[in-house]
Amino acid sequence: MNAFDTFMSSLDRRLEPQVQTHLKKVYSTLAISVLSASIGGYVHLYTSLSNVIGGFLNFIFMTGLLIALYSTPDNGKNQPLRLNYLLGFSFFSGFGLGSLIEHSLYINPSILPTAFMATALIFACFTISAIYGDRRKTLFYGGILFSGLSLLTYMSLINLFFRSQLMFKAYVYIAFAIMCAFVIYDTAFIIEKRLRGDTDYIGHSILLFMDLISIFRHLLILLTEKERNDRRKRNRN
C-alpha cells in the first residue's frame, strides 16, 4: 500500500461516510467558486469593465449577493439559485482583486503564480490539520479568532488616521495568520454541522472560499511588498 492509499484509508476511518460525501460537495463547489473568481480577475485585467463597476460599486454587488445568499435558506429546491448567488459573489470577489493582481504583475510576474501555489498548499495543510485534529478543541478557539477579527477592525480604523507603514505591515501579518487559522476552524465547524444534520454545502463552501481568497490576498500583498523592498535594496547597492 502506497502513501496515498494509506492516507485515504486513514481518512475513511476518521470521517463518517455522510461527512465524506458532504465534504466532496463542499470542495467541488469551492473549486467552481475559485474558477469564477479567476474569471472575475481576468475580466478586470483584460477588459475596461473596471471603469464601470470598479471600487465601491463592486463592493455593493458583493455585499448584495452575499446578503441574498444568506437570506435564502436552503430548502433543497433552491440550490441552483443559491449557487448563482455564490458564483456571482466569487466573481466580484475576484474582480475586486484585479487591481492588486495587476500591481503584483507589474512588480514581478512571478508573484501571482507563487501566491496561488502557496495559497493552495497552505489551505491543503490546514484542512488536513483540521480533519485529523481535535475538532471540539478547535471550535473552542473560535472566540479567540473572532476577537482577532475585531482587533483587525480597530487597527484598520486607527491606521486611517495615522497612516503608519509599521501598523499596516502588522495588520497584514496578523490578518494572514488569523485567516490561516480560520481554515482549521471553519473546516471543523462544517464537519460538526454536518454531523448534526446540516446539509447546506453551498453555505459551507462560502466560508472556505472567503478564507481562501483572504489568504491569497494577503499573500499577494506580502510578496509584492517583499519584492519592492528587495528592489530598493538592490538599487541602493
VEXDOSE-630589 format. One record per residue: x, y, z of N, C-alpha, C, O in turn. Coordinates in steps of 0.1 Angstrom, whole numbers, plus 5000, padded with zeros to 4 digits. Each point is the difference from the previous one (the first is absolute). Layout:
% VEXDOSE-630589
XYZXYZXYZXYZ ...
END
This chain:
% VEXDOSE-630589
500949885000499150125000500950125000500850025009 499050074981500850124999499550115010499049985007 501750144993499750105010498650064998499350035009 500349984978498750064997498949915005499050045006 501149834991499049905005499950005015498949995006 502350025000500050005015499250135005499349995010 501050124984499350135004498549994998499350045009 500349904979498549994998499449905009498850025005 501949884999499449905009499950065014498949985006 502050104998499950075013498950105000499450035010 500450034978499050104999498649945001499150055006 500849834988498749935001499749965015498850005004 502249975004499849975014499750125008499349995010 501250124986499950135007498650064998499550065010 500049934978498750074997498949914997500249894994 498650145011498949924997499650014985500350104994 499149805001499650004985499250124996500350064989 498749985019499250124996500850135000499850094993 501249915016500950125001500950004987500250114994 500349785002500949994989499250044987500550084992 498349885007499150044988499850155001500050064989 499749995022499750145002501350084996499850104993 501349865012501250084997500449994985500550104995 499249804998500249994986499250114993500450064991 498349955013499250114995500550145003500050094992 500449925021500650145004501250034992500150124995 500849795003501350044993499850004985500750084993 498349855002499750024986499450144997500350064990 498849985019499450134999501150115002500050104993 500949875016501150105002500950014988500450114996 499849784997500950004988499350094989500650074993 498149915006499250084990500150155004500150094991 499849945022500150145004501350064997500150114996 501049815006501350054997500150034985500650104996 498949814996500050024985499250134997500550084992 498449945014499250134998500850125004500050104993 500749895018500850115005501250034990500350114998 500249784997501150024990499550074987500750084995 498149885001499450074989499850155003500250084991 499449955021499850145004501350084999500050114996 501149825010501350074999500450024985500650114997 499249794995500350014986499350124993500550084992 498249925011499150114994500550145004500150094992 500449925021500550135004501250044993500250114996 500749795002501350034993499950034986500750084995 498449854998500050004985498850074994499849994987 499450075021498950084994499950135007500850035010 498450064985499850135006498850015010499650115004 499949775000498949995009500250075013499150045007 502249964997500450065013499650155001499950065010 500150004978499750144999498550035004499650115003 499649784996498550015001499649965014499350075007 501249814998499649945012501149995010499949915009 501250164990501149985009499750075013499150085002 501849895008499950075013498849975008499649895003 499750225001498949995009498849924994499349935007 500450094980498949934994500249855000499149925002 502250044996500349865001499849945014499449895001 500950195009499749975014498549985002499649915007 499650184987498649995002499449874994499249945006 501350034982499649874994500449885009499249915002 502050095003500449895008499249995013499549895003 500250225003499350005012498549964998499449925007 500050134982498749964996499849854998499049945004 502050014988499949854997500249925013499449895001 501550155008500249935012498850005009499649905006 499750224995498850015008498949914993499249945007 500750074980499049924993500249855003499049925002 502250034998500349865003499649965014499349905002 501150185008499749975013498550035004499549955010 499850124982498650035002499149904993498850005001 501949904992499249904993500449865006500949944995 498450025015500449875007499849894990499250004992 501749905010500049884992498749925003499849955011 499450034979498849915002500049884990499049934999 502250054995500149884991499650034986500349924991 498950185007499550034986500650134994499950024988 500750065021500650134995501550004998500650105000 500049784999501449995000500650074987501050065001 498349934987500650074988500050155003501050074996 498049995010499950145003501150045009500850104998 499449825013501050035010501449984994500950085003 499349834988501349984994500350124991501250044999 497850014994500250124992500450125009500950084996 498549935015500450115009501549985004500850105001 499649785002501349975005501050034988501150065003 498649904985500950024989500150154996501150054996 497850025006500050144998500950075010500850094997 499149875016500850065010501549974998500850095001 499549784995501449974998500550074987501250045000 498049984990500550074988500450155004501050044996 498150035011500350135004501150015011500750105001 499549795006501250005009501349994993500950085003 499149844986501249994991500250134993501150054997 497750014998500150134993500650115009500850084995 498849925018500550105009501549985003500750105004 499849784994501549985001500850044988501250005000 498150044990500750034987501150115001501049984994 498750125014501050115001501349955007501150034996 498749895015501149945007500849914991501250005000 498149914993500649914990500850084990501249964997 498250144997500750084990501250065006501150014993 498950045019501250065006501149905002501150034998 498549855007501049905002500649954987501249975000 498150024990500549974987501050104995501049974993 498750165010500950114996501349995007501150024995 498849955018501249995009500949884995501250014998 498149875001500749884996499049894996499249965009 500750004979499049914995500049865008499049935000 502150045006500149875007499350005013499849905006 499850224999499350015013498749935000499649935009 499650094980498749944999500049855001499349955008 501449984983500049855002500649955013499549905005 501450185000500649965014498950015010499949915009 499450204991498950025010498949904998499549955010 500250014978499049904997500449875006499249935006 502050024991500449875004500250005015499649905006 500950205000500250015015498650005007499949935010 499150134984498750005006499449864999499449965010 500749974979499549874999500749915010499349915006 502050104996500849915009499650035014499749915008 500250224996499650045013498649955004499749945010 499450084980498649955002499949855002499349955009 501449984983500049855001500649955013499449925007 501750144997500649965013499150035012499949925009 499550204991499150035012498749924999499549975011 500150004977498849914999500249875006499249945008 502050004989500349875005500250005015499649915007 501050204998500250025014498650005007499949955011 499150124983498750015006499449865001499349975009 500849954980499449874999500649905011499249935006 502150084996500649915009500250055014500449935009 499350204993500150065013498849985009499049934996 501050125016498949995009499050114997500250125002 498749854991499050104995499450085011499850124999 499949815012499350085011501050105006499550115003 501749864998501050105005500150114990500250125004 499849844983500250114990498850095001500250134999 498649825002498850095001500150095012499450115000 501249845011500150085012500850124998499850115006 501249894985500950114997499350104990500650104997 498249874999499350094991499850145006500250104992 499649915021499850135006501350094999499950124998 501249815003501350084998500150054986500550114998 499249814992500150044986499150124997500450094994 498349905011499150114998500550135007499750114996 500949875016500650125007501150064991500250125000 500649794993501050044991499550094989500650104996 498249864999499450084989499650145005500150104993 499449905020499750135006501350095001499950124997 501249815007501250085001500550054987500450124999 499449814990500350044987499250124996500550104993 498249905010499150114997500550135007500150114994 500349885019500550115007501350054994500250124999 500749794998501250044994499850084987500750094997 498449864995499750064987499550145002500350094993 498849935016499450135003501050105005500150114996 500849845013501050085006501050054989500550115000 499849794991501050044990499550094989500750054992 498049975008499450104991500550145004500150084991 500249945022500450135004501550015001500650114997 500149785007501550015002500849974987501150044999 498349884992500749964988501449945003501050044993 499049875017501349955004500349874991499249914999 502050094995500449894992500349885009499749884996 500850145016500249895009498749945004500049875001 499050215002498749945004499449934989499349895002 500950164985499449934989500749864998499349904997 502050095005500749874999499549915011499849884997 500050175015499649925011498649954997499649885003 499550214991498749964997500049884990499249915001 501650104988500049904990500549875006499449894997 501650115011500549875005499049945010499849885000 499650205008499049955010498849944992499549905003 500150184987498849954992500349874993499249914999 502050084996500449884993500049885010499549894996 501050135016500049895009498649965005499749885001 499550225001498649975004499249934989499349915004 500950134984499349934989500449864998499249914997 502150065005500549865000499449925011499649894998 500350175014499349935011498549984997499549905005 499950194988498649984997499749894991498949945000 502150024992499849884991499849875009499249924997 501650075014499949895009498650015007499349905001 500450225004498750025008498849974991499149935004 500950134984498849984991499949864995498849954999 502349984999499949864996499449925011499149914998 501450115014499449935012498650035002499149925003 500550214995498650055001499149934990498949955004 501650044984499249934989499749855003498949954999 502249995006499949865003498949985012499249914999 501050175011499049995011498650034996499149945005 500750164987498750044995499449884992498849975002 502049964990499449894992499749895009499049934998 501850045012499649895010498750035007499449915005 500350224996498750045007498950014990498950055003 501349914984498950004990500050114991499150004991 501850105009500050114991500649964987501249964999 498150044990500549964987500250114990500149984988 499950145017500150124991501550024996500850075006 499649854983501450014996500350134993501250045000 497850034995500350134993500350105011501050084998 498349925013500350105011501349965006500750095005 499649794996501349965006501250034991501150045005 498749954982501150024991500450154999501250034998 497850065005500450144999500950045012500750094999 499249845012500850025011501549984996500950085003 499349804991501449974996500550094988501150034999 497950014993500450094989500550135005501050054995 498450005015500450135006501349995007500950095000 499449795006501349975006501050004989501150065002 498649874988501049984989500450134993501150034998 497950054999500250124993500750105009500850084995 499049925018500750095009501549965001500850095000 499449785001501449955000500850044988501150055000 498249944988500650034988500350154999501150044995 497950045009500250155000501250045009500850084995 499349875017501050045009501449954995501050075002 499049814992501349954995500450094988501250034999 497950014993500450094989500650135005501050054995 498450015016500550125006501449985005500950084998 499349815010501349975006501149984990501150055001 498649874989501049974990500350134991501250024997 497850065001500250124992500950105008500950064995 498849955018500850095008501449955002500950085000 499349795001501349955001500850024987501250045001 498249954988500750024987500350154999501150034995 498150065009500250144999501250045009500950084996 499149865016501150035010501349944994501150075002 498949814992501249954994500550094989501350014999 497850044993500550094989500650125006501050054994 498550015016500550125006501449975005500950094999 499349805008501449965005501049994988501150045001 498449894988500949984989500350144994501250024995 497950075004500250134994501050085009500850074994 499149915019501050085009501449944998501050085000 499149794998501349944998500650034986501149954997 
END
